[in-house]
């Protein structure tokens, strides 16, 4: 997707939230939201491949400015679901389904969580947080 590797940016003053959706039979997509001095930018990427097999080449890359209220709402949800303390990998491994990856890099702190089909496997709050990021594209 030609996306930046967020954990390598931990020493920089970045504020980035990225949701990557790897559906088994759908095109991989990512939604990256960056706060640069109060200007909030959403970058949407989509590839030609299949999420469960081969990502393929990027076929869509769009950017748009979003409201700071949206950024704040996502930050509130990150806090309410205690994102920073969620285990990175689900201890109840599901080997099938869509992979949902959420990465957050704020104040030189990086954490990511990955879950397979979280709505179906007991991670509803995490799924709600990911959907909040995804829905910024629709605003």
N, C-alpha and C positions, 0 to 999 in steps of 0.2 A: 504493500500500500504506500510505500515510500514515506512512512510515518517516522517521526523522531523516536529514538529509544529513550524513554523517559527516565529510567533508573540511572542512566549515564549523565543526566542533567541535575542530579541531586545537589551538586555544589553551586548551582546557579540559582538566581532568585527568580524561579519560575512558579507559576500558579496554573497548573494544568490538570484537567480531568478528562479521561478518555475511556469510552465504552467501545469495546470491540465485540461484535456478534458474529460467531462462526456457526451458522446453521448447517446441519448435515447436508441438506439438499438445496441450499440457497446461496446466493452470492455473499461473500464476506463483506461486512461494512464496519466502518469505525466513525465515531463521533467524538472529536477532540474539541474541548472548550478551554480556551486560554484567557486569562485575565492579565492584561498588560497595562499597568497603570490605570486601571479602572475601565479600560475598553475591553469588552468581552467579545471574543471571536469564536465562532463555531466553524470547524472544518469537517466536512463530510467526505468520506472516501468509500468507494465501492469497487470491488474487483470482479473479474469475469469468471473466476473459478467457483469451486464448491467448498464451503467452509470445512467440511469434514474430510476433505481429500487433498485438494490443491488450490491454494488461494488464487492463482492466476494473476494476470496483469491488471493494473488499475484502469478502470473504464470511466470513472466519474470522480471528480474532485471539485468541490464547491466550498465557498466560504461566505459567511454572512455575520453581521454584527447582531448580537442579541442583548436583551435588557439586563442590567445589573441585578434587577429583582430576581431574574431567573437564576443567575449565578448564586445569589444569596439563598434562594430556596434549595438549591442543590447542596450547598454547604450545610444548611440546617438539617437536611436529610442524612448527610454523611455523619453528622454528630448524633442524630437520633437513633440511627441503626448501629452506632458504635463501630463504624467502618474500620477504624485504625486497629481495632482488636479482633476483627474477624480473621479466622485462620485463612491463609492464602489458598490452600487446597482443601476441599471438602473431605472430612474424615470418612464420610459415607460415599465412597466413590461410585459414581454412575458412569458406566462405560458407553452409554448411548445418549443421544440427544444433542441439543444445541449447546455450544460452549459460550458462556457469557463472561467476559473479562472486563473488570473495571480497575483502572489505574488512577491513582491520585498522587500528584506531586505538588505539595504546598509547603512553604516555609522550610525548604530543604529536607522535607520528610517525604519519603516515597513508600507507598504500599499498594499492592494489587491483590485482588481476589478473583478467583476463577471458579465458576460453578457450571455444571451441566444441567440444562433445563431447570433453573432454580424454582420456577413456579410449581413444578411437579414434584420436586424433591425437598420440600420443607424450607426453602430460603425465600419466602415471599417478600420480606422486608428488603432484602438485597435486590430482588427482582424489581421492586418498586423504585429503588434508587437508580438502577440501570435504566428503567423506563423514563425516569425524569430527565436523564441525560439524552436519551434517544428522542424524546418529545420536543427537545429544543429545536430540532431540525424542522418540525412541523409548525412552529410558531410563526 
